[in-house]
């Protein structure tokens, strides 16, 4: 039996479709019943007659912070995909991020150890990969600087990775994937799906930096391949292509038949914007939209190398322009 955490998120939902389409016995965790609609929406993008596949999943109501319920979900499980995470770059969400990303992952690791799980695949992020010097390509070996100006999300995902590496010391085989920005259809309220929504409404500006992109279908197919492979206790960067934000935002706008952004947001303007955002949050309690770390990322040029995963399993990534076009077409149909 395979257990999937975070099954109602973008990666988890696409992973579930991949697994049940290949007749794998799957159990998936959900926290609230309404989030199951996310999975149905994702499944419908593959196949309109998706009900039988959806119903083949053994759904368990549980939370990675609720150890008794989580323990029940591990009964008869041999392999685990840990996709559950809390994604936020808001500094005031730090303690919530720690609970879900670090403490929740520690619970998963402890249960993997106690239940003699054969192999664990953990979905991390390129946010936990270090910054290269002199604009060199960033690889799995690039050093993480704990003293750097890291986002709260990056800090907690790095802490989660440390918990996963702990599993290897207790005899659990592990693979970690570090995807870039994951592009996928079906969930439009948050994540990359919300970017298509924003592009459809209209964007005026793009930024000067670069972004590492990957299709969600590639992410899940690689996860499945790695779990079945002889690769153990290793991490893999999953980035298909490195694009400029200009190219990315303009391509998204084109895909959803909207006007593309034509003006570059200068760094000085972004620096003013994140400070104004901080002040608005302090005065009104409104959620943060920009932080210092986000601005740095939006204006930075980085290049992530996918050489290791290509050599390991010979993957051919989906071209990003093809992914964006397909997702944009589905967005226009579903929204």
MIKOLPA-332402 format. One record per residue (C-alpha): residue in one letter; y, x, z. Coordinates in pm, 1 decimal. Layout:
<rs>
<rest->A | y->Y | x->X | z->Z>
...
</rs>
This chain:
<rs>
<rest->X | y->0.0 | x->0.0 | z->0.0>
<rest->X | y->348.7 | x->121.9 | z->-92.9>
<rest->X | y->645.4 | x->46.1 | z->133.5>
<rest->X | y->998.8 | x->27.5 | z->-5.4>
<rest->X | y->1302.4 | x->22.6 | z->222.5>
<rest->X | y->1635.2 | x->-88.7 | z->80.5>
<rest->X | y->1453.7 | x->-308.7 | z->-169.9>
<rest->X | y->1751.4 | x->-541.1 | z->-211.9>
<rest->X | y->1985.1 | x->-259.9 | z->-320.6>
<rest->X | y->2036.9 | x->-129.0 | z->-672.5>
<rest->X | y->1782.5 | x->154.1 | z->-663.6>
<rest->X | y->1535.3 | x->-41.5 | z->-451.3>
<rest->X | y->1539.3 | x->-349.8 | z->-673.7>
<rest->X | y->1490.0 | x->-151.9 | z->-995.5>
<rest->X | y->1218.5 | x->52.1 | z->-823.3>
<rest->X | y->1037.7 | x->-266.2 | z->-720.2>
<rest->X | y->1039.3 | x->-389.4 | z->-1079.2>
<rest->X | y->895.3 | x->-58.7 | z->-1196.5>
<rest->X | y->618.2 | x->-67.4 | z->-934.4>
<rest->X | y->506.5 | x->-429.8 | z->-970.3>
<rest->X | y->519.7 | x->-403.5 | z->-1350.5>
<rest->X | y->254.6 | x->-135.1 | z->-1313.4>
<rest->X | y->44.6 | x->-350.0 | z->-1077.9>
<rest->X | y->113.6 | x->-136.6 | z->-770.8>
<rest->X | y->58.2 | x->-307.3 | z->-432.0>
<rest->X | y->407.4 | x->-321.9 | z->-282.1>
<rest->X | y->560.8 | x->-427.3 | z->47.3>
<rest->X | y->939.8 | x->-439.5 | z->71.3>
<rest->X | y->1180.9 | x->-479.2 | z->359.3>
<rest->X | y->1472.1 | x->-721.1 | z->354.1>
<rest->X | y->1730.6 | x->-794.4 | z->623.1>
<rest->X | y->1872.0 | x->-1128.5 | z->509.2>
<rest->X | y->1714.5 | x->-1381.9 | z->274.8>
<rest->X | y->2029.0 | x->-1421.1 | z->65.5>
<rest->X | y->1997.9 | x->-1057.5 | z->-45.2>
<rest->X | y->1672.0 | x->-1142.0 | z->-220.5>
<rest->X | y->1895.1 | x->-1295.4 | z->-487.8>
<rest->X | y->2000.0 | x->-939.0 | z->-576.8>
<rest->X | y->1640.5 | x->-856.0 | z->-663.0>
<rest->X | y->1595.6 | x->-1170.5 | z->-871.6>
<rest->X | y->1915.9 | x->-1092.1 | z->-1060.5>
<rest->X | y->1795.0 | x->-738.7 | z->-1133.9>
<rest->X | y->1450.4 | x->-864.5 | z->-1239.4>
<rest->X | y->1604.5 | x->-1124.4 | z->-1470.1>
<rest->X | y->1778.9 | x->-845.2 | z->-1658.7>
<rest->X | y->1437.2 | x->-708.4 | z->-1756.4>
<rest->X | y->1248.6 | x->-1029.9 | z->-1817.3>
<rest->X | y->1343.3 | x->-1397.0 | z->-1791.2>
<rest->X | y->989.0 | x->-1480.3 | z->-1678.4>
<rest->X | y->1018.2 | x->-1259.9 | z->-1371.6>
<rest->X | y->904.8 | x->-1502.9 | z->-1099.8>
<rest->X | y->541.3 | x->-1393.5 | z->-1094.7>
<rest->X | y->642.4 | x->-1028.9 | z->-1059.4>
<rest->X | y->887.3 | x->-1109.1 | z->-781.2>
<rest->X | y->625.7 | x->-1315.9 | z->-599.3>
<rest->X | y->374.2 | x->-1031.9 | z->-615.5>
<rest->X | y->588.1 | x->-835.1 | z->-368.1>
<rest->X | y->495.4 | x->-867.4 | z->-0.9>
<rest->X | y->832.2 | x->-924.9 | z->160.6>
<rest->X | y->881.9 | x->-837.5 | z->527.4>
<rest->X | y->1194.5 | x->-926.9 | z->721.9>
<rest->X | y->1284.7 | x->-612.0 | z->911.5>
<rest->X | y->1559.1 | x->-360.2 | z->978.1>
<rest->X | y->1524.2 | x->16.7 | z->984.7>
<rest->X | y->1700.4 | x->9.3 | z->1323.2>
<rest->X | y->1452.0 | x->-243.7 | z->1468.6>
<rest->X | y->1150.2 | x->-32.1 | z->1557.6>
<rest->X | y->904.7 | x->-312.6 | z->1654.7>
<rest->X | y->957.9 | x->-504.4 | z->1329.0>
<rest->X | y->962.3 | x->-181.5 | z->1130.7>
<rest->X | y->633.2 | x->-75.3 | z->1288.8>
<rest->X | y->467.7 | x->-393.4 | z->1163.0>
<rest->X | y->588.7 | x->-315.7 | z->810.3>
<rest->X | y->398.1 | x->15.8 | z->816.7>
<rest->X | y->54.3 | x->-141.0 | z->868.4>
<rest->X | y->-186.9 | x->-13.6 | z->598.5>
<rest->X | y->92.2 | x->174.0 | z->418.4>
<rest->X | y->7.6 | x->506.7 | z->250.4>
<rest->X | y->329.3 | x->590.9 | z->60.2>
<rest->X | y->696.4 | x->523.4 | z->135.3>
<rest->X | y->1012.0 | x->508.7 | z->-75.1>
<rest->X | y->1310.0 | x->520.8 | z->160.3>
<rest->X | y->1602.8 | x->379.1 | z->-37.1>
<rest->X | y->1788.3 | x->201.5 | z->244.1>
<rest->X | y->2134.4 | x->338.1 | z->324.2>
<rest->X | y->2483.6 | x->235.0 | z->420.0>
<rest->X | y->2737.4 | x->352.3 | z->164.1>
<rest->X | y->3097.8 | x->382.7 | z->277.8>
<rest->X | y->3366.7 | x->649.4 | z->264.0>
<rest->X | y->3583.5 | x->482.1 | z->528.8>
<rest->X | y->3632.0 | x->718.5 | z->825.0>
<rest->X | y->3633.5 | x->429.2 | z->1073.5>
<rest->X | y->3278.1 | x->339.9 | z->963.2>
<rest->X | y->3141.5 | x->675.9 | z->1079.0>
<rest->X | y->2938.0 | x->545.8 | z->1373.8>
<rest->X | y->2786.9 | x->265.7 | z->1165.5>
<rest->X | y->2702.3 | x->520.0 | z->896.5>
<rest->X | y->2532.7 | x->741.7 | z->1155.1>
<rest->X | y->2323.1 | x->453.9 | z->1288.1>
<rest->X | y->2192.5 | x->343.7 | z->950.0>
<rest->X | y->2170.4 | x->671.4 | z->762.4>
<rest->X | y->2063.6 | x->911.3 | z->1037.2>
<rest->X | y->1905.5 | x->699.6 | z->1313.1>
<rest->X | y->1745.4 | x->462.1 | z->1061.5>
<rest->X | y->1598.9 | x->752.8 | z->866.2>
<rest->X | y->1473.9 | x->909.4 | z->1190.3>
<rest->X | y->1286.7 | x->584.5 | z->1260.4>
<rest->X | y->1130.8 | x->592.8 | z->913.7>
<rest->X | y->1029.8 | x->956.2 | z->960.9>
<rest->X | y->877.5 | x->891.1 | z->1303.9>
<rest->X | y->669.2 | x->604.1 | z->1166.9>
<rest->X | y->562.3 | x->811.9 | z->868.1>
<rest->X | y->437.2 | x->1076.4 | z->1111.6>
<rest->X | y->262.1 | x->835.1 | z->1347.5>
<rest->X | y->98.8 | x->641.7 | z->1060.4>
<rest->X | y->-16.7 | x->954.2 | z->872.7>
<rest->X | y->176.4 | x->855.8 | z->560.0>
<rest->X | y->56.5 | x->1060.1 | z->262.8>
<rest->X | y->397.2 | x->1106.5 | z->100.1>
<rest->X | y->760.7 | x->1005.0 | z->148.2>
<rest->X | y->1027.6 | x->987.9 | z->-123.4>
<rest->X | y->1382.3 | x->982.2 | z->10.9>
<rest->X | y->1686.8 | x->879.4 | z->-191.5>
<rest->X | y->1972.6 | x->1106.2 | z->-88.3>
<rest->X | y->2287.7 | x->1187.5 | z->-286.6>
<rest->X | y->2469.1 | x->1470.0 | z->-462.5>
<rest->X | y->2720.0 | x->1423.9 | z->-178.7>
<rest->X | y->2487.8 | x->1643.3 | z->31.0>
<rest->X | y->2488.9 | x->1926.6 | z->-224.1>
<rest->X | y->2736.0 | x->2206.8 | z->-165.4>
<rest->X | y->3036.9 | x->2298.1 | z->-376.9>
<rest->X | y->2994.8 | x->2584.7 | z->-622.2>
<rest->X | y->3233.3 | x->2878.5 | z->-648.7>
<rest->X | y->3420.8 | x->2958.8 | z->-970.0>
<rest->X | y->3317.4 | x->2628.1 | z->-1133.6>
<rest->X | y->2957.3 | x->2742.0 | z->-1165.3>
<rest->X | y->2691.9 | x->2471.3 | z->-1218.1>
<rest->X | y->2583.8 | x->2310.8 | z->-891.5>
<rest->X | y->2209.8 | x->2338.2 | z->-826.5>
<rest->X | y->1967.7 | x->2243.5 | z->-551.3>
<rest->X | y->2030.0 | x->2587.8 | z->-401.7>
<rest->X | y->2408.2 | x->2552.9 | z->-376.7>
<rest->X | y->2501.5 | x->2604.4 | z->-11.5>
<rest->X | y->2627.2 | x->2307.5 | z->192.5>
<rest->X | y->2927.9 | x->2398.2 | z->405.5>
<rest->X | y->2919.5 | x->2200.9 | z->734.1>
<rest->X | y->3273.9 | x->2319.0 | z->807.5>
<rest->X | y->3409.2 | x->2182.7 | z->480.1>
<rest->X | y->3621.3 | x->1870.5 | z->441.7>
<rest->X | y->3317.9 | x->1649.0 | z->382.0>
<rest->X | y->3329.6 | x->1269.9 | z->366.7>
<rest->X | y->3173.6 | x->1066.5 | z->647.0>
<rest->X | y->2915.7 | x->940.7 | z->398.1>
<rest->X | y->2819.4 | x->1294.9 | z->295.7>
<rest->X | y->2792.6 | x->1406.3 | z->659.0>
<rest->X | y->2554.7 | x->1123.4 | z->750.3>
<rest->X | y->2341.4 | x->1156.3 | z->436.6>
<rest->X | y->2310.1 | x->1529.4 | z->510.6>
<rest->X | y->2202.4 | x->1439.7 | z->863.5>
<rest->X | y->1945.4 | x->1200.8 | z->717.7>
<rest->X | y->1807.2 | x->1479.6 | z->499.8>
<rest->X | y->1759.4 | x->1690.0 | z->811.2>
<rest->X | y->1544.7 | x->1410.6 | z->955.8>
<rest->X | y->1338.6 | x->1398.7 | z->636.5>
<rest->X | y->1283.7 | x->1774.5 | z->642.7>
<rest->X | y->1161.6 | x->1728.0 | z->1000.5>
<rest->X | y->879.9 | x->1514.4 | z->860.8>
<rest->X | y->755.6 | x->1815.2 | z->663.9>
<rest->X | y->713.7 | x->2006.9 | z->990.0>
<rest->X | y->483.9 | x->1730.2 | z->1112.5>
<rest->X | y->258.6 | x->1732.8 | z->807.7>
<rest->X | y->417.9 | x->1460.6 | z->591.6>
<rest->X | y->460.9 | x->1550.3 | z->226.0>
<rest->X | y->817.4 | x->1484.5 | z->111.3>
<rest->X | y->1028.9 | x->1474.6 | z->-203.5>
<rest->X | y->1404.7 | x->1417.8 | z->-195.8>
<rest->X | y->1611.6 | x->1303.9 | z->-492.7>
<rest->X | y->1987.1 | x->1365.8 | z->-505.7>
<rest->X | y->2129.0 | x->1130.3 | z->-769.4>
<rest->X | y->2483.6 | x->1133.8 | z->-897.7>
<rest->X | y->2665.4 | x->805.1 | z->-951.6>
<rest->X | y->2385.1 | x->564.7 | z->-1040.7>
<rest->X | y->2455.9 | x->322.9 | z->-1325.1>
<rest->X | y->2254.9 | x->3.7 | z->-1329.2>
<rest->X | y->2276.7 | x->-367.2 | z->-1398.9>
<rest->X | y->2215.8 | x->-673.6 | z->-1186.4>
<rest->X | y->2427.1 | x->-618.2 | z->-874.8>
<rest->X | y->2795.1 | x->-659.0 | z->-953.8>
<rest->X | y->2958.7 | x->-702.8 | z->-611.9>
<rest->X | y->2930.1 | x->-339.9 | z->-500.7>
<rest->X | y->2817.2 | x->2.2 | z->-613.8>
<rest->X | y->2847.9 | x->100.3 | z->-978.7>
<rest->X | y->2819.0 | x->-264.9 | z->-1079.0>
<rest->X | y->3155.2 | x->-332.0 | z->-918.1>
<rest->X | y->3307.3 | x->-62.0 | z->-1141.2>
<rest->X | y->3215.6 | x->-268.1 | z->-1447.6>
<rest->X | y->3375.5 | x->-566.0 | z->-1277.8>
<rest->X | y->3695.3 | x->-369.7 | z->-1216.4>
<rest->X | y->3693.3 | x->-240.2 | z->-1573.8>
<rest->X | y->3661.7 | x->-597.9 | z->-1698.0>
<rest->X | y->3966.7 | x->-700.7 | z->-1495.9>
<rest->X | y->4158.4 | x->-407.7 | z->-1639.7>
<rest->X | y->4228.7 | x->-51.0 | z->-1531.8>
<rest->X | y->4560.4 | x->122.6 | z->-1598.8>
<rest->X | y->4481.5 | x->473.8 | z->-1479.3>
<rest->X | y->4211.8 | x->735.9 | z->-1496.4>
<rest->X | y->4196.0 | x->1059.7 | z->-1298.0>
<rest->X | y->4166.8 | x->1422.3 | z->-1404.0>
<rest->X | y->3830.1 | x->1502.0 | z->-1246.1>
<rest->X | y->3467.4 | x->1478.8 | z->-1357.3>
<rest->X | y->3172.4 | x->1269.8 | z->-1246.0>
<rest->X | y->2794.5 | x->1317.8 | z->-1255.3>
<rest->X | y->2617.1 | x->1010.1 | z->-1394.1>
<rest->X | y->2258.4 | x->886.8 | z->-1419.8>
<rest->X | y->2085.7 | x->564.4 | z->-1525.5>
<rest->X | y->1905.8 | x->378.2 | z->-1245.4>
<rest->X | y->1595.1 | x->337.8 | z->-1462.7>
<rest->X | y->1573.2 | x->714.7 | z->-1494.1>
<rest->X | y->1615.5 | x->753.0 | z->-1117.9>
<rest->X | y->1327.7 | x->519.1 | z->-1033.8>
<rest->X | y->1092.7 | x->653.0 | z->-1303.3>
<rest->X | y->1152.8 | x->1005.6 | z->-1171.6>
<rest->X | y->1092.2 | x->889.3 | z->-813.3>
<rest->X | y->759.5 | x->735.8 | z->-915.1>
<rest->X | y->660.9 | x->1048.0 | z->-1108.2>
<rest->X | y->750.0 | x->1276.9 | z->-818.5>
<rest->X | y->558.6 | x->1069.1 | z->-563.8>
<rest->X | y->247.8 | x->1093.6 | z->-781.9>
<rest->X | y->301.1 | x->1462.4 | z->-857.8>
<rest->X | y->192.3 | x->1778.0 | z->-679.2>
<rest->X | y->555.1 | x->1860.8 | z->-594.6>
<rest->X | y->601.8 | x->1854.1 | z->-219.0>
<rest->X | y->882.7 | x->1940.0 | z->20.2>
<rest->X | y->1140.5 | x->1986.3 | z->-255.2>
<rest->X | y->1467.1 | x->1825.0 | z->-360.4>
<rest->X | y->1586.9 | x->1742.8 | z->-710.9>
<rest->X | y->1934.5 | x->1674.5 | z->-847.9>
<rest->X | y->1932.0 | x->1370.2 | z->-1076.4>
<rest->X | y->2234.5 | x->1384.0 | z->-1305.6>
<rest->X | y->2194.8 | x->1303.8 | z->-1673.6>
<rest->X | y->2543.0 | x->1405.7 | z->-1787.4>
<rest->X | y->2872.1 | x->1528.1 | z->-1644.0>
<rest->X | y->3163.3 | x->1325.6 | z->-1781.7>
<rest->X | y->3537.4 | x->1321.9 | z->-1728.3>
<rest->X | y->3669.6 | x->1015.2 | z->-1548.6>
<rest->X | y->3875.9 | x->942.7 | z->-1859.1>
<rest->X | y->3566.1 | x->925.1 | z->-2076.8>
<rest->X | y->3376.5 | x->724.0 | z->-1814.7>
<rest->X | y->3642.1 | x->460.5 | z->-1743.6>
<rest->X | y->3736.8 | x->418.2 | z->-2106.4>
<rest->X | y->3370.8 | x->378.9 | z->-2207.3>
<rest->X | y->3315.8 | x->115.2 | z->-1938.2>
<rest->X | y->3622.2 | x->-77.4 | z->-2053.2>
<rest->X | y->3495.5 | x->-73.1 | z->-2410.5>
<rest->X | y->3151.5 | x->-193.0 | z->-2297.5>
<rest->X | y->3297.3 | x->-501.9 | z->-2125.8>
<rest->X | y->3551.2 | x->-563.9 | z->-2404.3>
<rest->X | y->3856.0 | x->-480.8 | z->-2190.3>
<rest->X | y->4161.5 | x->-263.4 | z->-2246.2>
<rest->X | y->4088.8 | x->101.2 | z->-2160.0>
<rest->X | y->4307.4 | x->293.1 | z->-1914.7>
<rest->X | y->4554.5 | x->519.1 | z->-2095.8>
<rest->X | y->4749.6 | x->690.6 | z->-1817.8>
<rest->X | y->4634.2 | x->977.4 | z->-1598.6>
<rest->X | y->4696.2 | x->940.9 | z->-1224.9>
<rest->X | y->4849.4 | x->1273.0 | z->-1120.0>
<rest->X | y->4725.3 | x->1444.4 | z->-805.1>
<rest->X | y->5060.1 | x->1404.3 | z->-627.4>
<rest->X | y->5044.5 | x->1028.9 | z->-691.3>
<rest->X | y->4690.5 | x->1008.3 | z->-555.0>
<rest->X | y->4794.2 | x->1204.1 | z->-245.6>
<rest->X | y->5072.1 | x->957.1 | z->-177.6>
<rest->X | y->4834.6 | x->667.6 | z->-244.4>
<rest->X | y->4571.2 | x->772.9 | z->11.6>
<rest->X | y->4837.8 | x->822.0 | z->277.6>
<rest->X | y->4982.5 | x->477.4 | z->206.3>
<rest->X | y->4629.9 | x->335.8 | z->218.2>
<rest->X | y->4579.0 | x->496.9 | z->561.4>
<rest->X | y->4908.0 | x->350.2 | z->686.2>
<rest->X | y->4821.3 | x->3.7 | z->556.3>
<rest->X | y->4486.6 | x->22.8 | z->733.7>
<rest->X | y->4653.0 | x->121.8 | z->1061.2>
<rest->X | y->4913.8 | x->-154.3 | z->1040.8>
<rest->X | y->4701.2 | x->-440.5 | z->907.9>
<rest->X | y->4338.3 | x->-342.4 | z->962.1>
<rest->X | y->4275.0 | x->-373.8 | z->588.2>
<rest->X | y->3970.0 | x->-179.7 | z->469.6>
<rest->X | y->4032.8 | x->166.5 | z->328.8>
<rest->X | y->4020.9 | x->200.4 | z->-48.4>
<rest->X | y->4123.2 | x->567.6 | z->-74.0>
<rest->X | y->4064.7 | x->865.7 | z->151.2>
<rest->X | y->4160.2 | x->1231.1 | z->127.5>
<rest->X | y->3801.7 | x->1320.3 | z->34.0>
<rest->X | y->3784.6 | x->1055.0 | z->-239.6>
<rest->X | y->4110.0 | x->1182.3 | z->-390.0>
<rest->X | y->3977.7 | x->1538.8 | z->-388.0>
<rest->X | y->3665.5 | x->1421.4 | z->-568.6>
<rest->X | y->3860.3 | x->1218.9 | z->-825.8>
<rest->X | y->4067.0 | x->1525.5 | z->-918.0>
<rest->X | y->3790.2 | x->1789.5 | z->-905.3>
<rest->X | y->3592.2 | x->1930.5 | z->-1194.6>
<rest->X | y->3226.5 | x->1979.2 | z->-1103.4>
<rest->X | y->2914.5 | x->2033.0 | z->-1309.9>
<rest->X | y->2571.6 | x->1938.4 | z->-1173.5>
<rest->X | y->2264.2 | x->2103.3 | z->-1321.8>
<rest->X | y->1953.2 | x->1895.1 | z->-1397.1>
<rest->X | y->1748.1 | x->2197.6 | z->-1503.8>
<rest->X | y->1506.3 | x->2181.1 | z->-1210.7>
<rest->X | y->1389.8 | x->1822.9 | z->-1263.1>
<rest->X | y->1368.0 | x->1873.8 | z->-1640.0>
<rest->X | y->1144.2 | x->2174.8 | z->-1590.1>
<rest->X | y->939.5 | x->2002.2 | z->-1320.1>
<rest->X | y->836.5 | x->1685.0 | z->-1504.1>
<rest->X | y->987.2 | x->1719.5 | z->-1849.8>
<rest->X | y->1216.7 | x->1420.2 | z->-1810.6>
<rest->X | y->1442.6 | x->1312.5 | z->-2094.8>
<rest->X | y->1742.9 | x->1132.6 | z->-1949.5>
<rest->X | y->1885.8 | x->819.8 | z->-2109.1>
<rest->X | y->2216.4 | x->905.1 | z->-2281.8>
<rest->X | y->2498.3 | x->777.4 | z->-2063.4>
<rest->X | y->2687.1 | x->611.1 | z->-2347.1>
<rest->X | y->2372.5 | x->410.2 | z->-2421.8>
<rest->X | y->2339.1 | x->314.4 | z->-2052.8>
<rest->X | y->2700.5 | x->200.6 | z->-2026.2>
<rest->X | y->2674.9 | x->-11.2 | z->-2340.9>
<rest->X | y->2355.7 | x->-182.3 | z->-2222.9>
<rest->X | y->2491.8 | x->-248.6 | z->-1873.3>
<rest->X | y->2819.8 | x->-378.9 | z->-2014.3>
<rest->X | y->2636.4 | x->-621.5 | z->-2242.1>
<rest->X | y->2430.8 | x->-753.9 | z->-1950.4>
<rest->X | y->2742.1 | x->-781.9 | z->-1733.9>
<rest->X | y->2906.4 | x->-1007.3 | z->-1993.9>
<rest->X | y->2594.2 | x->-1225.3 | z->-1997.6>
<rest->X | y->2545.7 | x->-1254.1 | z->-1621.3>
<rest->X | y->2898.8 | x->-1277.9 | z->-1485.8>
</rs>
